[in-house]
């Protein structure tokens, strides 16, 4: 029997996943669905969010405050801004 050893994904894969989670969280905050927005809001208040930001070398408190401010905008503006933020994240190198 030929068994290959288990290997963890490269750190780069984890970083891509963290970036995708951050972008989806931002998009979820602009969702039409109240339940989706509530879950995203819970996530940005969680220790998991703070660890995610730490792994990406982002200041979690600043990001959280910015996302809290985003929530003050009307839904249509929030959707446009969240997509703009996601495009900005795509251009950044973490």
RONU-819566 format. One record per residue: y, z, x of N, C-alpha, C, O, CB in turn. Coordinates in steps of 0.2 Angstrom, whole numbers, plus 5000, padded with zeros to 4 digits. Each point is the difference from the previous one (the first is absolute). Last residue first. Glycine has a CB too. Layout:
% RONU-819566
YZXYZXYZXYZXYZX
...
END
This chain:
% RONU-819566
520750074996499850075001499650025005499850065001500349954987
501849795004499450015004499950085000500450045003499749855004
501149944973500050065006499450005003499549984998501350084995
499649794989500349985006500050055005500149985006500649954987
498550124985499549945003500349985007499749985004500049994985
501550194998499550035003499549955004499850015005500350084986
501749834995500350035006499450035004500049995006501150034988
498449904985500149945005500350035006499849975006500449954985
499550234992499349985002500149945005499750005005499850044984
502550045001499750055005499449985002499850005006500850094988
500249784989500449995006499850055006500049985005501049984987
498050064986499849945004500449995006499749975005499949984984
501150234998499450015003499749945003499650015006500250084985
502249894997500150035007499350025003500050005006501150054989
498949844984500349965005500150035007499849985005500849964986
498650194990499549955002500349965006499649985004499950024984
502050165003499550035004499449955002499850005006500450114988
501549824990500350015007499450035005500049975006501250044989
498249984983500149935002500350005007499849965004500350004984
499750255001499449975001500049935004499749995005499850074985
502550115013499749974994499449975002500049975006501150024988
499750205022500249944998499649984993499550024999500849945013
499350245001500650004996500249944997500450004996499950105011
497949925009499850024993500650014996499949994993499150065011
501349915019499749944997499950014992500149964996499450005015
500950235003500649964998499949944997500349984995500350075014
497650075000500350034994500649974998500150004994499450115010
499649805015499649984994500250044994500049984994499050005014
502050085012500249934999499649984993500349974996499950005017
499250244997500750004997500249934997500349994995500050115013
497749915004499950034993500750014997500149984994498950085010
501049865018499749954996499950034993500249964995499249995015
501450205006500549954999499749944995500449984996500150055015
498050144996500650034996500549954998500249994994499650125011
498449835010499850014993500550034996500149974994498850045010
501349845019500250074998499950014992500349974996500650035013
497649845008500650004996500250074998499550045000500149854995
498550015018500650025004500649994996500549985002498949995008
498250004983500449945001500750025004500449955000499150004989
499050225006499649955003500449945001499849965005499150084990
502150124992499950035007499649955004500249985006499950144990
500149844981500649995004500050025007500249965004500450054985
497550044998500149935000500649985004500049965005499450034984
500350245006499649985005500049925001500049985006499350124992
501949994984500350025006499649985006500349985005500350124989
498549864985500649965001500350015007500249965004500050034983
498150155005499749945002500649955002499949965005499150064988
501550194997499950015008499749935002500149985006499750154993
501649864979499450035002500050005008500449965003499050004987
502249944994500150075001499550035003500050075001500749934989
499349775004500550015005500250085001500350015005500149874992
497950064987499849985007500550015005499950035005499449894990
501250114982499650055002499849995008500050045004499649984984
501549815001500550055001499650065003500250045004500649924987
498049865002500349985006500550065002500050025006499949854991
499050144982499550015006500349995006499950035005499249934988
502250004988499950075001499550015006500150055004500149974983
500249765006500650035003499950075002500250035005500649894989
497649974994500049985007500650035003499950025006499549874991
500450154980499550045004500049985007499950045005499449964985
502249884996500250075001499550045004500150035005500549974985
499849735010499550054997500250075002500050015006499149904994
502049895008500250014993499650064997500250034995500149855004
500350115028499549984995500350014993500350054998498749975009
501850045016500449964995499549974995500349954997500550025013
498350185006500650034997500549964996500350034996499650045014
498249835001499850044995500650054997500050014994498849995011
501549875015500049964994499850044994500249984994499449925013
500450215013500749984998500049964994500450014995499950005017
497650054997500350064997500749984998500250024994499150055013
499549775004499850004993500350064997500250004994498749955009
501650025020500349954996499850004993500449994995499649945015
499050225005500750024999500349954996500450014995499650045016
497849914994500050064996500850014999500250024994498750035010
500649795012499849974993500150064995500249994994499049925011
501050155017500649964998499949974993500450004996499849975016
498050144998500550054999500649964997500450034995499250055014
498649794998499950044994500550054998500250004994498649985009
501449915018500149954995499850034993500449994995499349925013
499850225010500850005000500149954994500550014996499750025016
497650004994500250054997500850004998500250024995498950055011
499949765008499850004993500250064996500249994994498849945009
501450075020500449954997499849994992500549994996499749955015
498550205003500650034998500549954996500350024996499650065014
497549864990500550015005500650034997500150004994499549905012
498050154984500549945000500550025006500150065001499749914986
497850145016500650014995500449945001500049975005499950154996
497449875003500750015003500550014995500049964995499649965014
497550104995500650004995500650015004500150045005499250014986
498449835018500350065000500650004995500449945000499350095012
498149824985500650005004500450064999499950034995500249855004
497250045000500550044997500650005004500050025006499250054988
498349815003500649995004500650034996500249974995499349925010
497650134996500650004996500650005004500150045005499350024986
END
